[in-house]
Amino acid sequence: MGITETLPAVGIPDIACYLPERKVSVEEWGQRTGQSEQRIRAMLANGVRCFHDAMSQSPVDMGIKAVRLLMTKAHIAPRSVDLLIYTHTVQSSIAPPPTSTAGHIQASCGLQNALSFSIAQQNCVSPMLAVRIARQMMARHEHLQRAIIVSVDLMGTAADAIRGILDLSLHSDGASAFLVEREAPRNQVLGYHFFTDGRFFRGTDENHDLVPDEKYHWSCFATMRSALQQAGLRPADLTRILPNHVNMEGWRLVLSMLRLPPERLYTDNFARIGHVFGCDPFINFLHERKTSGGHYLLFSSGLAGCFGALVLKH
């Protein structure tokens, strides 16, 4: 049974993002963290170029900026927002209890009528999962019409040494915010699928190193295929794939599994932005020159074996 038969029609009409002005090149990062020349050359060969550095800004600062940009762009009144869902990957991206990061953003943006809470533990897939949760809540409560989902992650200078994702990318500080609305006139949600491989619940091995996943590319492919099936589409129907900014070479393999040409993958932001955790596919969709009636697949994966795909019709 398709999701449109049991849940209300929703869409993502507007997206905004905030990226700190300070950009650090992979060479500068290598110098200040003592990386080997061999690793830097490998990163450059894989298309890694830089990351955004928030420096003294906090996750709350970036979240507020992203939400305010969204509200200005979409011309929405604060009182019209019914839900505020905060998502993140890094534990340092939330304030410790009793403080509430979502509560700070809600208060600063004047969202008096919004029910606010946060989602984590799906790591970079958390913003996509938030779309599903917002939709399910709208199905149960007819008065819920509009949600804002804001995703923020901050590594911080103290964590500079672990910004590198093997030789495949650099973690970047940043935030995104987007609307989820009933009966939205554009960017309608056609399908989604989520998968967590339980073998990787630790995220790392005993030495805190990433654990190689021999089924990673198959899990990416299978997750995307399931989301497309739910949307009633084939891979060939896609106008573009909006990916996470990790492992360009691996994406070429996934495209071949989908039997799609390289130009179907949006790649402009791999080098110029870095990996902004769960924000990547939404930033890419924001920057994509969309075609009316086009079908777009947003994809993300994260530590602990999390995978997610979201299909939209513009």
Long-range contacts (C-beta under 8 A, 24 or more apart in sequence): 2-191, 2-230, 2-232, 3-135, 3-189, 3-191, 3-192, 3-230, 4-190, 6-139, 7-135, 7-136, 7-138, 7-139, 8-135, 8-138, 8-139, 8-182, 8-183, 9-182, 9-183, 9-184, 9-188, 9-189, 10-131, 10-134, 10-135, 10-138, 10-180, 10-181, 10-182, 10-183, 10-184, 10-188, 10-189, 11-180, 11-181, 11-183, 11-184, 11-185, 11-186, 11-187, 11-188, 11-189, 11-312, 12-131, 12-178, 12-179, 12-180, 12-181, 12-184, 12-187, 12-189, 12-312, 13-74, 13-179, 13-181, 13-184, 13-185, 13-186, 13-187, 14-70, 14-73, 14-74, 14-178, 14-179, 15-70, 15-176, 15-177, 15-178, 15-179, 15-282, 15-283, 15-285, 15-286, 16-66, 16-67, 16-69, 16-70, 16-73, 16-176, 16-177, 16-178, 16-286, 17-66, 17-69, 17-174, 17-175, 17-176, 17-177, 17-276, 17-279, 17-282, 17-283, 17-286, 18-62, 18-65, 18-66, 18-69, 18-174, 18-175, 18-176, 19-52, 19-172, 19-173, 19-174, 19-175, 19-273, 19-276, 20-52, 20-53, 20-54, 20-55, 20-57, 20-62, 20-173, 20-174, 21-52, 22-52, 22-53, 22-54, 22-55, 23-50, 23-51, 23-52, 23-53, 24-50, 24-51, 24-52, 24-53, 25-49, 25-50, 26-50, 26-170, 29-160, 29-163, 29-164, 29-170, 32-160, 33-160, 33-161, 33-163, 34-161, 35-164, 39-164, 39-167, 42-167, 43-164, 43-167, 43-168, 43-170, 45-167, 46-167, 46-168, 46-169, 46-247, 46-248, 46-249, 47-248, 47-270, 47-271, 48-167, 48-168, 48-169, 48-170, 48-271, 48-274, 49-271, 49-272, 49-274, 50-170, 50-271, 50-272, 50-273, 50-274, 51-163, 51-170, 51-171, 51-172, 51-173, 51-273, 51-274, 51-275, 52-172, 52-173, 52-174, 52-273, 52-274, 52-276, 53-157, 53-173, 54-154, 54-156, 54-173, 54-174, 55-157, 57-154, 57-173, 58-154, 59-88, 59-92, 59-93, 59-94, 59-95, 59-101, 59-152, 59-153, 59-154, 59-175, 60-95, 60-101, 60-104, 60-105, 60-108, 62-152, 62-154, 62-173, 62-174, 62-175, 63-101, 63-104, 63-105, 63-150, 63-152, 63-175, 63-177, 64-104, 64-105, 64-108, 64-109, 65-175, 66-150, 66-152, 66-175, 66-176, 66-177, 67-105, 67-109, 67-148, 67-150, 67-177, 68-109, 69-177, 70-148, 70-177, 70-178, 70-179, 71-109, 71-148, 74-179, 76-146, 76-179, 78-109, 78-110, 78-111, 78-112, 78-113, 79-110, 79-112, 79-113, 80-113, 80-145, 80-146, 81-111, 81-113, 81-114, 81-146, 81-147, 81-148, 82-113, 82-114, 82-115, 82-143, 82-144, 82-145, 82-146, 82-147, 83-114, 83-115, 83-116, 83-134, 83-137, 83-144, 83-146, 83-147, 83-148, 83-180, 84-111, 84-114, 84-115, 84-116, 84-117, 84-147, 84-148, 84-150, 85-116, 85-117, 85-118, 85-119, 85-130, 85-133, 85-134, 85-147, 85-148, 85-149, 85-150, 86-116, 86-117, 86-118, 86-119, 86-150, 86-151, 86-152, 87-118, 87-119, 87-120, 87-126, 87-127, 87-129, 87-130, 87-149, 87-150, 87-151, 87-152, 87-278, 88-118, 88-120, 88-126, 88-151, 88-152, 88-153, 88-277, 88-278, 89-120, 89-123, 89-124, 89-126, 89-153, 89-277, 89-278, 89-302, 89-303, 90-153, 90-154, 90-155, 90-159, 90-277, 91-120, 92-154, 92-155, 92-156, 92-159, 93-152, 93-153, 93-154, 94-118, 94-120, 101-152, 105-150, 111-148, 114-148, 121-304, 122-194, 122-196, 122-302, 122-306, 122-308, 123-277, 123-278, 123-302, 123-303, 123-304, 123-306, 124-244, 124-277, 124-278, 124-280, 124-300, 124-301, 124-302, 124-303, 124-306, 125-194, 125-278, 125-300, 125-301, 125-302, 125-306, 125-307, 125-308, 126-151, 126-278, 126-302, 127-151, 127-176, 127-178, 127-278, 127-279, 127-282, 127-300, 128-192, 128-194, 128-278, 128-281, 128-298, 128-300, 128-308, 128-309, 128-310, 129-194, 129-308, 131-180, 131-189, 131-192, 131-310, 132-192, 132-194, 134-180, 135-180, 135-189, 138-182, 144-182, 145-181, 145-182, 146-179, 146-180, 146-181, 146-182, 147-179, 147-180, 147-181, 148-177, 148-178, 148-179, 148-180, 149-177, 149-178, 149-180, 150-175, 150-176, 150-177, 151-175, 151-176, 151-177, 151-277, 151-278, 151-279, 151-282, 153-276, 153-277, 153-278, 153-279, 165-210, 165-246, 165-275, 166-210, 168-246, 168-247, 168-248, 168-250, 169-245, 169-246, 169-247, 169-270, 169-274, 169-275, 170-274, 170-275, 171-274, 171-275, 171-277, 172-273, 172-274, 172-275, 172-276, 173-276, 174-273, 174-276, 174-277, 174-279, 174-283, 175-279, 176-276, 176-278, 176-279, 176-282, 176-283, 176-286, 178-282, 186-314, 187-285, 187-312, 187-313, 187-314, 188-312, 188-313, 189-310, 189-311, 189-312, 190-230, 190-231, 190-232, 190-233, 190-295, 190-311, 190-312, 190-313, 191-227, 191-228, 191-229, 191-230, 191-231, 191-232, 191-233, 191-310, 191-311, 192-227, 192-230, 192-308, 192-309, 192-310, 192-311, 193-223, 193-224, 193-226, 193-227, 193-230, 193-308, 193-309, 194-223, 194-306, 194-307, 194-308, 195-219, 195-222, 195-223, 195-226, 195-306, 195-307, 195-308, 196-304, 196-305, 196-306, 196-307, 197-305, 197-307, 198-305, 199-305, 200-303, 200-304, 200-305, 201-304, 201-305, 202-304, 203-303, 203-304, 204-303, 210-303, 213-305, 216-250, 216-301, 217-250, 217-253, 217-254, 217-257, 218-257, 219-301, 219-305, 219-307, 220-250, 220-254, 220-299, 220-301, 220-307, 221-254, 221-257, 221-258, 223-299, 223-301, 223-307, 223-308, 223-309, 224-254, 224-258, 224-297, 224-299, 224-309, 225-258, 226-309, 227-297, 227-309, 227-310, 227-311, 228-297, 228-309, 228-311, 230-311, 231-295, 231-311, 233-295, 233-311, 235-259, 235-260, 236-260, 237-295, 238-264, 238-295, 238-296, 238-297, 239-264, 239-290, 239-291, 239-294, 239-295, 239-296, 239-314, 240-264, 240-265, 240-266, 240-288, 240-294, 240-296, 240-297, 241-265, 241-266, 241-296, 241-297, 241-299, 242-266, 242-280, 242-281, 242-282, 242-284, 242-285, 242-288, 242-296, 242-297, 242-298, 242-299, 243-280, 243-281, 243-284, 243-299, 243-300, 244-275, 244-280, 244-281, 244-299, 244-300, 244-301, 245-269, 245-270, 245-273, 245-274, 245-275, 245-276, 245-280, 246-275, 246-301, 277-302, 278-302, 281-310, 285-312, 290-314
